[in-house]
Amino acid sequence: MKRSSVLAMETAADLTTPAFVFDLDLLDDSAGRARQVTQGAGCRLLYSVKACAHRAVLRRILPVVEGFSCSSPFEVRWAREIAPSTHSVHCTAPGLRPSDIYELVTICDYLSFNSLGQHRLAEHHEAPQAQYGLRVNPEYSLVSDDRYDPCCKHSKLGILPDELEASFSPGRKLPDRVTGLHIHSNCDSSDFGQLRETVRRLDRRLGHVLDQVAWINLGGGYLFDDSEAIDRLRECMEILGKGRQVEVFIEPGAGIVNDCGHMVSTVVDLLVRDGRSIAILDTTVNHLPEVFEFELMTEVIDAIQGEGHEYLLAGSSCLAGDLFGGYTFAKPLRIGQRILFAQVGAYSLVKAHMFNGICLPRVYTYCAESGLTLECQTDYDDYVRQLWDRQ
Ligand SMILES: Cc1ncc(COP(=O)(O)O)c(C=O)c1O
């Protein structure tokens, strides 16, 4: 059993469920691995706040990363609140309003525009703090599901190379004040060979643009669990650095935070329907929305492969499709038993909602030194507030 599982099982009994538990020691492990790879390759590591923005997580990551990357004015403000001045704050997002752009140019260190039109809104700002970048779509598709694929057909993400070149001034120069480029084209990939190929194509297609920039942000979408990651990332750096002085950033989210998050729930009812056993939990897919959105099967600790007692794990909302999927256990489940979902640190807490009026999970952190700490719990007042009722 993984170290994470042991810790979570030991502590699960002491929790009020449903609960997210962030294992900070495991977070150190994942962030340390990312740091080792990026530092070894000579690349700057940022953390993408959108994956999990909890204060305790961001604070713990601070010593390992050089900054935070964000996708909205609120995320930028939050990152600024947490990050000391030694850390940089980066942002890219499609569809920013003029007022957002006005705010962002004054509080970000790096702001990458998703289109030339969005860049024009900032071009004449008198005193931007941010270095401007352009998000380029590398037109190299790596993800089979279009919903996750920034390079899918008709993608709204990034400026197309042809479009960028057509906008150039006669000297084939980038617009004034643009000092960097941003690309992001993958999702949950362990294969940095895919990033190398993306960079290779970018260099072939837009080498003369790369010659003009001081920095490039390679986006996120990569995990750091492959032993070849460091060599492949080094090769990316060699391609980008050939005859150039360019600072390279990478901004993973899930690759840093996913492994450390657990969802702990309790079986509240057992049913048999059409010959199938169903265990209803005190959580719901509202708490792990990607299980529903993307039909993900999440690892359940103590579930086994092969012969045993099979259950359909179901959530407690009125939605018929509020289901986690079929899992097999060595012994029959009983009411009151804990069910632990592992590796749900990314895109869960930030997307969780209160549909059906079901309370959000408590948030705990865990580390060997301090044990279990209750960080936050929501209550009826939070429910009323999120109904846009402030009376
Ligand atoms: C621009 C950008 N950077 C970074 C990320 C983080 O990706 P991940 O959490 O998959 O590493 C995303 C995710 O959507 C993104 O859109």
The ligand as a Gaussian input file, in Angstrom:
#p B3LYP/6-31G(d) Opt

LIG

0 1
 C       -2.722000      27.717000     -19.139000
 C       -2.695000      26.597000     -18.175000
 N       -1.583000      26.411000     -17.425000
 C       -1.504000      25.415000     -16.522000
 C       -2.564000      24.542000     -16.318000
 C       -2.425000      23.468000     -15.283000
 O       -2.599000      22.225000     -15.837000
 P       -2.399000      20.903000     -14.967000
 O       -3.138000      21.070000     -13.698000
 O       -2.987000      19.834000     -15.835000
 O       -0.940000      20.746000     -14.768000
 C       -3.733000      24.696000     -17.089000
 C       -4.862000      23.788000     -16.906000
 O       -5.898000      23.876000     -17.496000
 C       -3.806000      25.756000     -18.024000
 O       -4.903000      25.960000     -18.768000

